[in-house]
Structures are given as structure tokens and as C-alpha cells.
Amino acid sequence: MIEQIKTKPATALDRGVQDSFASNRCREELARNIDELHALSRRGLWGLLMFLMVSAAALYLSQMETLSLIHLQLKEIFGPPPPSDLLHVALAVSWLSGFVLILGRRGADGKPGYNWCNIALPTAFYPLYVFSDATGGYFPAVFCAGLVLLLLEHGFAVCYANKVIREATERLKRLPQ
């Protein structure tokens, strides 16, 4: 009878409380991860918007008549422009490198890594082509190359986010209430 009267250790009672706290903490962490994944997928849209704005500005500047005056001044400062064939090769190598990196991350099921280089690399060719070709004939090539890479990167990020969000919501459903 004395054994029945003895107080039970608090650890047995605390285990249920600890499980409840761990469950709530895990639920909050999963909800935070889901929010971060939604933000990651939106960041790609912001990158696309920024690229489109820079492209529109480059197209507008290439159509201005004052650009020919600037083009002459740049020739005086930097010398003759590089041949457009070399710029085409550099654009192709840059595009192919970006394409391989995107597909490599997709194949490894790695988390997509957005940074400003995804936008800066394609747009860096606009000033080079403006200096080399003042007629604006470069625009479709640079625009298509950049747009394809950014759309591919964004599509990969959205697919990754959807997959991880789906897994996180399944884990949330399995957590005890």
C-alpha cells in the first residue's frame, strides 16, 4: 500500500507535456519553412520582372538617336568594338554554362539558389552589344537567352517548392494535435 501512495516521478507526467511542446515547435518550424518556400518561388517572379524592365530599358535606349553620339564617344575612349561574332560566342558560352548549372541542380534535387547573378549575367550583354552594334539587332538574342534561363530557373524553383511544401503539409497532418 505504501508503494501506491508514493508520488510518481514527474518525468512520466512531463513526457506528455514535452511531446506537446515538441509537436508545437515542429509545427511552427514547418509552417515557417512553407512560408520561406513560397517566398522563394515569388523571388523568381521578381527576378523575371526586373529582367523585363532592364530589357525594356535596353530596347528603348537602342532605339534612341542620341545613342549614336554616345557610341562615337565610346569608340574614342575604348577603341574599336569587339567583333559581334566574339560576343555571340561569349553569349552562347554564358547561356550554356547557366543552362548546365540549372539542369545540374535539378538533377541533384538540390535547393534552387537565387541570387542577382541570375539576372546580371544575361543583362550584362546589353551594354556589350550596344557598344558593338548600335543598330539594336542584338536585342532578340540577348532577350531570348536571358528569358529562357530565368524561366527555366523559376520553373525549377516552383517545382522544388511545390514538392517540399507537399511533403511538409503531409508531415503537418501526421503530427499529433
BALOBA-1460 file (C-alpha; in Angstrom, 3 decimals):
// residues 177
<rec num="1" residu="m" x="0.000" y="0.000" z="0.000"/>
<rec num="2" residu="i" x="2.894" y="2.339" z="0.676"/>
<rec num="3" residu="e" x="4.072" y="1.793" z="-2.911"/>
<rec num="4" residu="q" x="0.700" y="3.030" z="-4.161"/>
<rec num="5" residu="i" x="0.843" y="6.181" z="-2.044"/>
<rec num="6" residu="k" x="4.356" y="7.204" z="-3.107"/>
<rec num="7" residu="t" x="4.378" y="10.073" z="-5.546"/>
<rec num="8" residu="k" x="5.192" y="9.155" z="-9.079"/>
<rec num="9" residu="p" x="8.215" y="10.807" z="-10.672"/>
<rec num="10" residu="a" x="7.476" y="13.953" z="-12.619"/>
<rec num="11" residu="t" x="9.271" y="12.682" z="-15.713"/>
<rec num="12" residu="a" x="6.423" y="10.343" z="-16.595"/>
<rec num="13" residu="l" x="3.953" y="13.231" z="-16.443"/>
<rec num="14" residu="d" x="6.306" y="15.686" z="-18.156"/>
<rec num="15" residu="r" x="6.834" y="13.379" z="-21.142"/>
<rec num="16" residu="g" x="3.346" y="14.146" z="-22.445"/>
<rec num="17" residu="v" x="3.886" y="17.861" z="-21.956"/>
<rec num="18" residu="q" x="7.293" y="17.670" z="-23.639"/>
<rec num="19" residu="d" x="5.795" y="15.788" z="-26.583"/>
<rec num="20" residu="s" x="3.159" y="18.501" z="-26.878"/>
<rec num="21" residu="f" x="5.804" y="21.264" z="-26.843"/>
<rec num="22" residu="a" x="7.944" y="19.367" z="-29.381"/>
<rec num="23" residu="s" x="4.911" y="18.896" z="-31.610"/>
<rec num="24" residu="n" x="4.048" y="22.601" z="-31.446"/>
<rec num="25" residu="r" x="7.664" y="23.589" z="-32.094"/>
<rec num="26" residu="c" x="7.840" y="21.224" z="-35.071"/>
<rec num="27" residu="r" x="4.523" y="22.573" z="-36.388"/>
<rec num="28" residu="e" x="5.807" y="26.164" z="-36.153"/>
<rec num="29" residu="e" x="9.067" y="25.250" z="-37.872"/>
<rec num="30" residu="l" x="7.244" y="23.505" z="-40.721"/>
<rec num="31" residu="a" x="4.926" y="26.491" z="-41.147"/>
<rec num="32" residu="r" x="7.967" y="28.812" z="-41.269"/>
<rec num="33" residu="n" x="9.646" y="26.584" z="-43.884"/>
<rec num="34" residu="i" x="6.498" y="26.611" z="-46.005"/>
<rec num="35" residu="d" x="6.422" y="30.421" z="-45.870"/>
<rec num="36" residu="e" x="10.093" y="30.561" z="-46.918"/>
<rec num="37" residu="l" x="9.398" y="28.260" z="-49.850"/>
<rec num="38" residu="h" x="6.523" y="30.449" z="-51.014"/>
<rec num="39" residu="a" x="8.876" y="33.442" z="-50.822"/>
<rec num="40" residu="l" x="11.497" y="31.537" z="-52.836"/>
<rec num="41" residu="s" x="9.052" y="30.897" z="-55.654"/>
<rec num="42" residu="r" x="7.977" y="34.567" z="-55.675"/>
<rec num="43" residu="r" x="11.588" y="35.724" z="-55.806"/>
<rec num="44" residu="g" x="11.860" y="34.185" z="-59.273"/>
<rec num="45" residu="l" x="8.931" y="36.291" z="-60.444"/>
<rec num="46" residu="w" x="10.627" y="39.414" z="-59.105"/>
<rec num="47" residu="g" x="13.769" y="38.430" z="-60.985"/>
<rec num="48" residu="l" x="11.788" y="37.972" z="-64.189"/>
<rec num="49" residu="l" x="10.137" y="41.347" z="-63.709"/>
<rec num="50" residu="m" x="13.498" y="43.026" z="-63.142"/>
<rec num="51" residu="f" x="14.949" y="41.367" z="-66.249"/>
<rec num="52" residu="l" x="11.974" y="42.506" z="-68.322"/>
<rec num="53" residu="m" x="12.358" y="46.074" z="-67.054"/>
<rec num="54" residu="v" x="16.102" y="46.139" z="-67.845"/>
<rec num="55" residu="s" x="15.372" y="44.624" z="-71.267"/>
<rec num="56" residu="a" x="12.733" y="47.266" z="-71.987"/>
<rec num="57" residu="a" x="15.188" y="49.990" z="-70.986"/>
<rec num="58" residu="a" x="17.887" y="48.469" z="-73.229"/>
<rec num="59" residu="l" x="15.464" y="48.288" z="-76.154"/>
<rec num="60" residu="y" x="14.391" y="51.879" z="-75.606"/>
<rec num="61" residu="l" x="17.987" y="53.089" z="-75.406"/>
<rec num="62" residu="s" x="18.946" y="51.178" z="-78.541"/>
<rec num="63" residu="q" x="16.207" y="52.991" z="-80.469"/>
<rec num="64" residu="m" x="17.298" y="56.469" z="-79.362"/>
<rec num="65" residu="e" x="19.159" y="58.617" z="-81.857"/>
<rec num="66" residu="t" x="21.419" y="60.114" z="-79.185"/>
<rec num="67" residu="l" x="22.928" y="56.667" z="-78.717"/>
<rec num="68" residu="s" x="24.945" y="57.135" z="-81.904"/>
<rec num="69" residu="l" x="26.704" y="60.131" z="-80.294"/>
<rec num="70" residu="i" x="27.481" y="58.095" z="-77.199"/>
<rec num="71" residu="h" x="28.616" y="55.243" z="-79.428"/>
<rec num="72" residu="l" x="31.167" y="57.537" z="-81.119"/>
<rec num="73" residu="q" x="32.434" y="58.764" z="-77.752"/>
<rec num="74" residu="l" x="32.808" y="55.193" z="-76.504"/>
<rec num="75" residu="k" x="34.807" y="54.327" z="-79.605"/>
<rec num="76" residu="e" x="37.151" y="57.212" z="-78.855"/>
<rec num="77" residu="i" x="37.603" y="56.096" z="-75.233"/>
<rec num="78" residu="f" x="37.810" y="52.297" z="-75.606"/>
<rec num="79" residu="g" x="38.895" y="51.922" z="-79.217"/>
<rec num="80" residu="p" x="37.192" y="49.745" z="-81.794"/>
<rec num="81" residu="p" x="34.422" y="47.477" z="-80.535"/>
<rec num="82" residu="p" x="34.918" y="43.735" z="-80.366"/>
<rec num="83" residu="p" x="33.559" y="41.788" z="-83.315"/>
<rec num="84" residu="s" x="29.963" y="40.734" z="-82.831"/>
<rec num="85" residu="d" x="30.938" y="37.113" z="-83.557"/>
<rec num="86" residu="l" x="33.018" y="37.061" z="-80.374"/>
<rec num="87" residu="l" x="30.092" y="38.486" z="-78.423"/>
<rec num="88" residu="h" x="27.829" y="35.794" z="-79.868"/>
<rec num="89" residu="v" x="30.299" y="33.132" z="-78.754"/>
<rec num="90" residu="a" x="30.552" y="34.672" z="-75.261"/>
<rec num="91" residu="l" x="26.745" y="34.847" z="-75.013"/>
<rec num="92" residu="a" x="26.444" y="31.219" z="-76.141"/>
<rec num="93" residu="v" x="29.067" y="30.030" z="-73.632"/>
<rec num="94" residu="s" x="27.425" y="32.029" z="-70.844"/>
<rec num="95" residu="w" x="23.992" y="30.677" z="-71.744"/>
<rec num="96" residu="l" x="25.218" y="27.097" z="-71.983"/>
<rec num="97" residu="s" x="27.011" y="27.401" z="-68.624"/>
<rec num="98" residu="g" x="23.875" y="28.738" z="-66.956"/>
<rec num="99" residu="f" x="21.781" y="26.014" z="-68.583"/>
<rec num="100" residu="v" x="24.109" y="23.253" z="-67.366"/>
<rec num="101" residu="l" x="24.162" y="24.691" z="-63.834"/>
<rec num="102" residu="i" x="20.363" y="24.851" z="-63.698"/>
<rec num="103" residu="l" x="19.972" y="21.310" z="-65.008"/>
<rec num="104" residu="g" x="22.703" y="20.101" z="-62.638"/>
<rec num="105" residu="r" x="20.832" y="21.469" z="-59.646"/>
<rec num="106" residu="r" x="17.610" y="19.969" z="-60.960"/>
<rec num="107" residu="g" x="19.215" y="16.580" z="-61.441"/>
<rec num="108" residu="a" x="20.729" y="16.611" z="-57.960"/>
<rec num="109" residu="d" x="17.360" y="17.640" z="-56.451"/>
<rec num="110" residu="g" x="19.180" y="20.495" z="-54.784"/>
<rec num="111" residu="k" x="17.570" y="23.607" z="-53.455"/>
<rec num="112" residu="p" x="17.486" y="26.318" z="-56.099"/>
<rec num="113" residu="g" x="19.811" y="29.167" z="-55.336"/>
<rec num="114" residu="y" x="18.503" y="32.504" z="-56.471"/>
<rec num="115" residu="n" x="20.887" y="35.391" z="-56.476"/>
<rec num="116" residu="w" x="21.304" y="38.539" z="-58.501"/>
<rec num="117" residu="c" x="23.802" y="36.859" z="-60.822"/>
<rec num="118" residu="n" x="20.864" y="35.054" z="-62.433"/>
<rec num="119" residu="i" x="19.662" y="38.446" z="-63.625"/>
<rec num="120" residu="a" x="23.001" y="40.223" z="-64.009"/>
<rec num="121" residu="l" x="24.607" y="37.707" z="-66.362"/>
<rec num="122" residu="p" x="22.064" y="37.980" z="-69.184"/>
<rec num="123" residu="t" x="21.698" y="41.735" z="-68.805"/>
<rec num="124" residu="a" x="25.465" y="42.282" z="-68.839"/>
<rec num="125" residu="f" x="25.417" y="41.543" z="-72.560"/>
<rec num="126" residu="y" x="23.162" y="44.502" z="-73.359"/>
<rec num="127" residu="p" x="25.890" y="47.158" z="-72.912"/>
<rec num="128" residu="l" x="28.420" y="44.976" z="-74.724"/>
<rec num="129" residu="y" x="26.167" y="44.611" z="-77.726"/>
<rec num="130" residu="v" x="25.199" y="48.296" z="-77.663"/>
<rec num="131" residu="f" x="28.872" y="49.189" z="-77.853"/>
<rec num="132" residu="s" x="29.470" y="46.651" z="-80.625"/>
<rec num="133" residu="d" x="26.274" y="47.115" z="-82.654"/>
<rec num="134" residu="a" x="24.432" y="50.417" z="-82.397"/>
<rec num="135" residu="t" x="21.590" y="49.265" z="-84.660"/>
<rec num="136" residu="g" x="19.910" y="47.186" z="-81.942"/>
<rec num="137" residu="g" x="19.946" y="43.929" z="-83.887"/>
<rec num="138" residu="y" x="21.378" y="42.165" z="-80.847"/>
<rec num="139" residu="f" x="18.270" y="42.570" z="-78.710"/>
<rec num="140" residu="p" x="16.312" y="39.393" z="-79.635"/>
<rec num="141" residu="a" x="19.300" y="37.124" z="-78.996"/>
<rec num="142" residu="v" x="20.133" y="38.555" z="-75.585"/>
<rec num="143" residu="f" x="16.486" y="38.793" z="-74.560"/>
<rec num="144" residu="c" x="15.641" y="35.212" z="-75.539"/>
<rec num="145" residu="a" x="18.778" y="33.801" z="-73.929"/>
<rec num="146" residu="g" x="18.124" y="35.580" z="-70.636"/>
<rec num="147" residu="l" x="14.409" y="34.857" z="-70.627"/>
<rec num="148" residu="v" x="14.883" y="31.132" z="-71.257"/>
<rec num="149" residu="l" x="17.376" y="30.834" z="-68.408"/>
<rec num="150" residu="l" x="15.252" y="32.825" z="-65.960"/>
<rec num="151" residu="l" x="12.072" y="30.920" z="-66.857"/>
<rec num="152" residu="l" x="13.874" y="27.609" z="-66.500"/>
<rec num="153" residu="e" x="15.317" y="28.627" z="-63.119"/>
<rec num="154" residu="h" x="11.926" y="29.876" z="-61.954"/>
<rec num="155" residu="g" x="10.181" y="26.700" z="-63.147"/>
<rec num="156" residu="f" x="12.716" y="24.625" z="-61.256"/>
<rec num="157" residu="a" x="12.222" y="26.698" z="-58.103"/>
<rec num="158" residu="v" x="8.430" y="26.386" z="-58.308"/>
<rec num="159" residu="c" x="8.621" y="22.610" z="-58.819"/>
<rec num="160" residu="y" x="11.042" y="22.278" z="-55.906"/>
<rec num="161" residu="a" x="8.890" y="24.479" z="-53.659"/>
<rec num="162" residu="n" x="5.712" y="22.571" z="-54.525"/>
<rec num="163" residu="k" x="7.377" y="19.233" z="-53.800"/>
<rec num="164" residu="v" x="8.792" y="20.332" z="-50.443"/>
<rec num="165" residu="i" x="5.553" y="22.105" z="-49.443"/>
<rec num="166" residu="r" x="3.603" y="18.945" z="-50.232"/>
<rec num="167" residu="e" x="5.988" y="16.905" z="-48.051"/>
<rec num="168" residu="a" x="5.793" y="19.465" z="-45.230"/>
<rec num="169" residu="t" x="1.998" y="19.511" z="-45.245"/>
<rec num="170" residu="e" x="1.977" y="15.716" z="-45.081"/>
<rec num="171" residu="r" x="4.262" y="15.896" z="-42.052"/>
<rec num="172" residu="l" x="1.986" y="18.518" z="-40.508"/>
<rec num="173" residu="k" x="-1.005" y="16.219" z="-40.934"/>
<rec num="174" residu="r" x="0.846" y="13.368" z="-39.218"/>
<rec num="175" residu="l" x="1.811" y="15.443" z="-36.178"/>
<rec num="176" residu="p" x="-0.318" y="14.811" z="-33.095"/>
<rec num="177" residu="q" x="-2.714" y="17.580" z="-32.216"/>
